[in-house]
Amino acid sequence: MWVLLEDFLLVSMGMGIGVVLMCILNVGKEADYEMKQLEESEDN
């Protein structure tokens, strides 16, 4: 029973880390896009 609970906690922790990484990557991609737009607007 303890092994089952431990496995469930590890799986849910891994899923949580995956979601956090996806959010960080998405925010980074949005920031890159904003920087590109800012540089293009400064050139014009």
Secondary structure, DSSP 8 states (H G I E B T S, - for coil): -HHHHHHHHHHHHHHHHHHHHHHHHHHHHHHHHHHHHHHHHHH-
